[in-house]
Amino acid sequence: SFALRERGGFVVALRNGIWLASIKGQFERSVAEPPYETSHHRFNDGRCDPQGRFVVGSMNESRDADSGALYRLGTDFTLTRLFGNMTISNGLAFSPDGGTMYHADTPARVVRAYDYDAGAALPTNGRTFIQWHRDDERPDGAAVDSAGDYWVAHYRGGRIVRFSPQGTLVAEYPVPAMCPTMCAFGGDDLRTLYVTTARQMREDDELARLPQSGGIFSMRVDVPGLPEPRFRG
């Protein structure tokens, strides 16, 4: 995952740690060592909080233990562990006022909401926001719109699902690929929803039915998204 920097370029989370990169994508320097064993763990989903700190989670590629964790990279490049006990960190997003943080553990099929202290940059009071049970209800990447609705990709479900701040299902949007991975708002008015999808490790018959798998899709929406904060480090 990555975020734009206020000073130009990007902050990028990779298997071998967190790096700063130029606007052309050239890695310039490492700012945080990987806080895990790189042979079976890596960084995954992440974004900046409203105060410009980079929040990013890790995942256990072996999927044999809940050894993933969520971290915060401060503007001074200090990496702090926020909490653990997850397998695949995903679905990170913030409410429009910045007071609520959403976070998913994909294999557990759960999204939790946390109170988010802007000053301390700490999530507290975690509670279940959405719980699913079927194999096609695996929460992946997510985004929040300006009304506070939470949009999340259902990996293996071929759709984007949208929930109100109260956790009520608002709508479902089909995607012509079985495995959408992330949604994000863009365009001049932030009313274009972009969706990335996966193609790797999918069966031949699935790809024959859904040949656009691995593509990027978009649609116009009524409610605009939120501008993405930039990393202030």
C-alpha positions as CSV (number, residue, x, y, z in Angstrom):
1,S,0.0,0.0,0.0
2,F,1.1,3.6,-0.3
3,A,0.1,7.2,0.3
4,L,1.1,10.5,-1.3
5,R,3.5,12.7,0.6
6,E,2.9,16.4,1.3
7,R,6.6,17.0,0.3
8,G,6.1,15.1,-3.0
9,G,6.4,11.4,-3.9
10,F,5.0,8.6,-1.9
11,V,5.4,6.6,1.3
12,V,5.2,2.9,0.4
13,A,4.8,-0.3,2.5
14,L,6.5,-3.3,1.1
15,R,7.5,-6.7,2.4
16,N,10.9,-5.4,3.4
17,G,9.7,-2.4,5.3
18,I,8.4,1.1,4.6
19,W,10.1,3.4,2.1
20,L,10.0,6.8,0.7
21,A,9.7,7.0,-3.1
22,S,9.9,9.8,-5.7
23,I,7.0,10.9,-7.7
24,K,8.4,8.7,-10.5
25,G,8.3,5.6,-8.2
26,Q,12.0,5.4,-7.5
27,F,12.7,4.2,-4.0
28,E,14.9,6.8,-2.2
29,R,15.3,5.5,1.4
30,S,14.0,3.1,3.9
31,V,12.3,4.7,6.9
32,A,11.1,1.6,8.9
33,E,12.3,-1.9,9.1
34,P,9.8,-4.8,8.7
35,P,8.4,-5.7,12.2
36,Y,7.9,-9.4,11.3
37,E,9.6,-12.4,9.6
38,T,9.7,-11.5,5.9
39,S,9.6,-15.1,4.8
40,H,5.9,-15.4,5.6
41,H,4.7,-12.0,6.5
42,R,4.3,-8.7,4.6
43,F,2.6,-5.3,4.8
44,N,-0.8,-5.1,3.2
45,D,-3.6,-2.5,3.3
46,G,-2.8,1.0,4.6
47,R,-3.6,4.7,4.3
48,C,-3.0,8.0,6.1
49,D,-5.2,9.1,9.0
50,P,-6.6,12.6,8.8
51,Q,-3.6,14.0,10.6
52,G,-1.2,12.7,8.0
53,R,0.2,9.6,9.8
54,F,0.5,6.4,7.8
55,V,-1.5,3.5,9.3
56,V,-0.7,0.1,7.8
57,G,-1.4,-3.5,8.6
58,S,0.5,-6.7,8.0
59,M,-0.6,-10.1,7.0
60,N,0.4,-13.7,7.6
61,E,0.8,-15.3,4.2
62,S,0.8,-18.8,5.7
63,R,-2.6,-18.1,7.3
64,D,-1.8,-20.4,10.1
65,A,-1.9,-17.9,13.0
66,D,-3.5,-14.6,13.8
67,S,0.0,-13.0,13.8
68,G,-0.8,-9.9,11.7
69,A,-0.9,-6.5,13.3
70,L,-1.7,-2.8,12.6
71,Y,1.0,-0.2,12.9
72,R,1.3,3.6,12.7
73,L,4.2,5.4,11.0
74,G,4.5,8.8,12.6
75,T,5.7,11.9,10.9
76,D,9.0,11.4,12.6
77,F,9.2,7.9,11.1
78,T,8.6,6.1,14.4
79,L,6.8,2.9,13.8
80,T,4.3,2.0,16.6
81,R,2.3,-1.2,16.9
82,L,-1.4,-0.4,17.6
83,F,-2.8,-3.9,18.0
84,G,-2.5,-7.5,16.7
85,N,-4.5,-10.8,16.7
86,M,-5.4,-10.8,13.0
87,T,-4.5,-12.8,9.9
88,I,-4.9,-10.4,7.1
89,S,-5.2,-6.7,7.9
90,N,-7.6,-4.9,5.5
91,G,-10.5,-2.5,5.1
92,L,-8.8,0.5,6.8
93,A,-10.8,3.7,6.5
94,F,-11.8,6.7,8.6
95,S,-15.1,8.5,9.2
96,P,-15.5,12.0,7.7
97,D,-14.8,13.6,11.2
98,G,-11.9,11.3,11.8
99,G,-13.3,10.1,15.1
100,T,-14.0,6.5,13.9
101,M,-11.5,4.1,12.4
102,Y,-12.7,1.0,10.5
103,H,-10.6,-2.1,10.1
104,A,-11.2,-5.6,8.7
105,D,-9.6,-9.0,9.2
106,T,-10.4,-10.7,5.9
107,P,-10.4,-14.5,6.9
108,A,-12.5,-13.6,10.0
109,R,-15.0,-11.9,7.7
110,V,-15.4,-9.1,10.2
111,V,-15.1,-5.3,10.1
112,R,-14.6,-3.5,13.5
113,A,-15.1,0.1,14.3
114,Y,-12.9,1.9,16.8
115,D,-12.9,5.3,18.5
116,Y,-9.9,7.2,17.1
117,D,-8.1,9.7,19.2
118,A,-6.7,12.2,16.8
119,G,-4.1,13.5,19.2
120,A,-2.7,10.2,20.4
121,A,-3.5,8.5,17.1
122,L,-4.8,5.4,19.0
123,P,-7.8,3.3,18.2
124,T,-9.8,2.3,21.3
125,N,-13.2,0.8,22.2
126,G,-13.2,-1.8,19.4
127,R,-16.6,-3.3,18.5
128,T,-18.0,-5.4,15.7
129,F,-19.3,-3.2,12.9
130,I,-20.2,-5.9,10.3
131,Q,-19.8,-9.7,10.6
132,W,-20.2,-12.0,7.6
133,H,-20.1,-15.8,7.4
134,R,-20.1,-17.0,3.8
135,D,-17.0,-17.7,1.7
136,D,-18.0,-15.0,-0.7
137,E,-18.2,-12.4,2.0
138,R,-14.5,-11.7,2.6
139,P,-13.8,-7.9,3.3
140,D,-10.8,-6.6,1.4
141,G,-10.0,-2.9,0.7
142,A,-12.5,-0.1,1.7
143,A,-13.2,3.6,1.5
144,V,-15.6,6.0,3.3
145,D,-17.7,8.6,1.4
146,S,-18.5,12.1,2.6
147,A,-21.8,10.9,4.1
148,G,-20.0,8.5,6.2
149,D,-21.0,5.3,4.4
150,Y,-18.4,2.5,4.4
151,W,-17.7,0.9,1.0
152,V,-15.8,-2.4,1.0
153,A,-14.8,-4.9,-1.7
154,H,-16.0,-8.5,-1.2
155,Y,-13.1,-10.7,-2.4
156,R,-14.5,-13.9,-4.0
157,G,-17.9,-12.2,-3.9
158,G,-17.7,-10.1,-7.2
159,R,-19.2,-7.0,-5.6
160,I,-18.7,-3.8,-3.6
161,V,-21.0,-3.5,-0.6
162,R,-22.0,-0.2,1.1
163,F,-23.0,0.3,4.7
164,S,-24.3,3.2,6.6
165,P,-22.4,4.5,9.7
166,Q,-24.9,2.4,11.8
167,G,-23.8,-0.8,10.0
168,T,-27.0,-1.1,7.9
169,L,-26.6,-2.4,4.3
170,V,-27.3,0.4,1.9
171,A,-26.5,-1.1,-1.5
172,E,-24.5,-3.8,-3.4
173,Y,-22.7,-3.1,-6.7
174,P,-21.7,-6.1,-8.9
175,V,-18.2,-6.1,-10.4
176,P,-17.4,-8.2,-13.6
177,A,-14.6,-10.0,-11.7
178,M,-14.9,-12.5,-8.8
179,C,-12.2,-10.9,-6.7
180,P,-12.4,-7.1,-6.2
181,T,-9.6,-5.9,-4.0
182,M,-10.0,-2.2,-3.3
183,C,-12.3,0.7,-4.0
184,A,-11.3,4.4,-4.0
185,F,-13.0,7.7,-4.9
186,G,-11.5,9.9,-7.5
187,G,-12.2,12.4,-10.3
188,D,-12.4,16.2,-9.9
189,D,-15.6,15.9,-7.9
190,L,-14.7,12.7,-6.1
191,R,-17.8,11.1,-7.5
192,T,-16.1,8.4,-9.5
193,L,-15.6,5.1,-7.7
194,Y,-12.6,3.1,-8.9
195,V,-12.3,-0.7,-8.2
196,T,-9.3,-2.9,-8.6
197,T,-9.6,-6.6,-9.1
198,A,-7.4,-9.7,-8.8
199,R,-6.6,-12.4,-11.5
200,Q,-3.9,-14.4,-9.9
201,M,-4.6,-18.0,-8.7
202,R,-8.1,-18.0,-10.2
203,E,-9.5,-21.1,-12.0
204,D,-9.5,-21.2,-15.8
205,D,-13.3,-21.6,-16.0
206,E,-13.8,-18.5,-13.8
207,L,-11.5,-16.5,-16.0
208,A,-13.4,-17.7,-19.1
209,R,-16.6,-16.5,-17.6
210,L,-15.0,-13.2,-16.3
211,P,-12.3,-12.4,-18.7
212,Q,-11.9,-8.8,-17.4
213,S,-10.6,-10.2,-14.0
214,G,-7.5,-8.3,-13.0
215,G,-8.8,-5.1,-14.6
216,I,-9.7,-1.7,-13.0
217,F,-13.3,-0.6,-13.2
218,S,-15.1,2.6,-12.4
219,M,-18.6,4.0,-12.0
220,R,-20.2,7.3,-11.2
221,V,-21.8,7.7,-7.7
222,D,-24.2,10.2,-6.2
223,V,-22.3,10.9,-3.0
224,P,-18.7,12.1,-3.3
225,G,-15.8,10.5,-1.5
226,L,-13.3,12.1,0.8
227,P,-10.0,13.6,-0.2
228,E,-7.1,11.3,0.8
229,P,-4.8,12.8,3.5
230,R,-1.2,13.0,2.5
231,F,1.7,11.8,4.6
232,R,3.3,14.7,6.6
233,G,6.6,13.0,7.2
